[in-house]
Amino acid sequence: WAYIIGSLVGVAAALQVENELHRNRIDEVNVMISQFAKSDPTKGKYSSEQEMYDTDIFAKRLKKFIHSQKMSHKLSAVNDMRGSFPVINSLSPEMQRVSSFMLVREHLELVPYLSSRFLSMDERSHVAKECMVLEFPPGETIRMS
């Protein structure tokens, strides 16, 4: 009996850990979504390609994906923006690309040749996925040579 009870307790403890990890992933994805650039509500109807990049629609899709992947924990060490938002590592490649785009959309618009004037959303999302997040303390200077 002791072995059976011990096994049941072990299973229950493992499920608790899995649930805690899932709640942490949900929290991480909520933080990431809060950093997404908001969609422009004045744009009107979206094409099917543009709809994928609507912040609210994508946020719902992202949360649904995280819930469906509750027991999957694919984490890897990557030295790009995924280090700032670890939940990105557990997403599908398409969701990684779109999430990256949502996070840096406003910044891409500030660079003329990366803006919506010259690149499609799909092209900009591929660029965004390769972006690095660099944080500098106030007053620090950098040499670009």
C-alpha positions as CSV (number, residue, x, y, z in Angstrom):
1,W,0.0,0.0,0.0
2,A,2.8,2.4,0.8
3,Y,4.2,2.0,-2.7
4,I,0.8,2.7,-4.3
5,I,0.1,5.8,-2.1
6,G,3.6,7.1,-2.7
7,S,3.1,6.7,-6.5
8,L,-0.2,8.6,-6.4
9,V,1.3,11.4,-4.3
10,G,4.2,11.6,-6.8
11,V,1.8,11.9,-9.8
12,A,-0.2,14.5,-8.0
13,A,2.9,16.5,-7.2
14,A,4.1,16.3,-10.9
15,L,0.7,17.6,-12.0
16,Q,0.9,20.5,-9.6
17,V,4.3,21.4,-11.1
18,E,2.9,21.2,-14.6
19,N,0.0,23.4,-13.7
20,E,2.3,26.0,-12.1
21,L,4.5,26.0,-15.2
22,H,1.4,26.5,-17.4
23,R,0.3,29.4,-15.2
24,N,3.7,30.9,-15.5
25,R,3.6,30.6,-19.3
26,I,0.2,32.2,-19.3
27,D,1.6,35.1,-17.2
28,E,4.6,35.4,-19.6
29,V,2.4,35.5,-22.7
30,N,0.1,38.1,-21.0
31,V,3.1,40.3,-20.3
32,M,4.3,39.9,-23.9
33,I,0.8,40.7,-25.3
34,S,0.7,43.9,-23.2
35,Q,3.9,45.0,-25.0
36,F,2.4,44.5,-28.5
37,A,1.9,47.6,-30.6
38,K,-1.9,48.2,-30.8
39,S,-3.6,47.8,-34.1
40,D,-4.9,51.0,-35.8
41,P,-8.7,51.0,-35.3
42,T,-9.1,53.6,-38.0
43,K,-7.9,51.3,-40.8
44,G,-11.3,49.6,-41.3
45,K,-11.5,46.1,-42.8
46,Y,-8.5,44.0,-43.0
47,S,-7.5,41.6,-45.8
48,S,-7.0,38.0,-44.7
49,E,-3.2,38.6,-44.5
50,Q,-3.6,41.8,-42.5
51,E,-6.1,40.2,-40.1
52,M,-3.4,37.9,-38.9
53,Y,-1.5,40.9,-37.7
54,D,-4.4,42.5,-35.8
55,T,-3.3,42.7,-32.2
56,D,-6.6,41.5,-30.6
57,I,-7.2,38.7,-33.0
58,F,-3.6,37.5,-32.7
59,A,-3.6,37.8,-28.8
60,K,-6.6,35.5,-28.7
61,R,-5.0,33.1,-31.1
62,L,-1.8,33.1,-29.0
63,K,-3.6,32.4,-25.7
64,K,-5.5,29.6,-27.4
65,F,-2.2,28.1,-28.6
66,I,-0.6,28.3,-25.1
67,H,-3.6,26.6,-23.6
68,S,-3.5,23.8,-26.2
69,Q,0.2,23.3,-25.5
70,K,-0.3,23.1,-21.7
71,M,2.0,20.1,-21.3
72,S,4.6,21.1,-23.8
73,H,7.7,22.9,-22.5
74,K,10.1,23.5,-25.4
75,L,12.5,26.1,-24.1
76,S,15.8,26.9,-25.6
77,A,18.5,29.4,-25.0
78,V,18.5,32.0,-27.7
79,N,20.4,35.3,-27.6
80,D,17.8,37.4,-29.3
81,M,14.5,38.9,-28.3
82,R,13.3,35.5,-27.1
83,G,15.6,36.1,-24.1
84,S,13.3,39.0,-23.1
85,F,10.1,37.0,-23.7
86,P,10.9,33.4,-23.0
87,V,7.4,32.2,-23.9
88,I,8.3,32.9,-27.6
89,N,10.5,29.8,-27.5
90,S,7.5,27.6,-26.9
91,L,5.5,29.0,-29.8
92,S,5.2,27.7,-33.4
93,P,7.5,29.4,-35.9
94,E,4.7,31.4,-37.4
95,M,3.6,32.6,-33.9
96,Q,7.2,33.5,-33.0
97,R,7.4,35.6,-36.2
98,V,4.1,37.4,-35.7
99,S,4.7,37.9,-31.9
100,S,8.1,39.4,-32.8
101,F,6.5,41.7,-35.3
102,M,3.8,42.8,-32.8
103,L,6.6,43.7,-30.3
104,V,8.7,45.8,-32.7
105,R,6.1,47.0,-35.2
106,E,6.3,50.7,-34.0
107,H,10.1,50.6,-34.1
108,L,10.2,49.2,-37.6
109,E,8.1,52.1,-38.8
110,L,10.8,54.5,-37.6
111,V,13.3,53.0,-40.1
112,P,12.2,54.1,-43.6
113,Y,13.4,51.0,-45.5
114,L,11.8,48.7,-42.9
115,S,8.5,50.6,-42.8
116,S,5.1,49.6,-44.3
117,R,5.8,51.9,-47.2
118,F,8.5,49.5,-48.5
119,L,7.8,46.1,-47.0
120,S,4.8,43.9,-46.6
121,M,3.7,42.7,-43.1
122,D,5.0,39.3,-43.9
123,E,8.5,40.7,-44.8
124,R,8.5,42.9,-41.8
125,S,7.6,40.0,-39.5
126,H,10.6,38.0,-40.8
127,V,12.8,41.0,-40.1
128,A,11.3,41.4,-36.6
129,K,12.0,37.8,-35.7
130,E,15.7,38.4,-36.3
131,C,15.8,41.7,-34.2
132,M,17.9,41.9,-31.1
133,V,16.8,43.6,-28.0
134,L,19.6,45.8,-26.7
135,E,19.1,47.8,-23.5
136,F,21.5,50.5,-22.5
137,P,21.7,52.5,-19.3
138,P,21.1,56.3,-19.5
139,G,24.1,58.2,-20.8
140,E,25.9,55.2,-22.3
141,T,27.4,55.9,-25.7
142,I,28.0,53.3,-28.4
143,R,30.3,53.3,-31.3
144,M,28.9,52.0,-34.6
145,S,32.1,51.2,-36.5
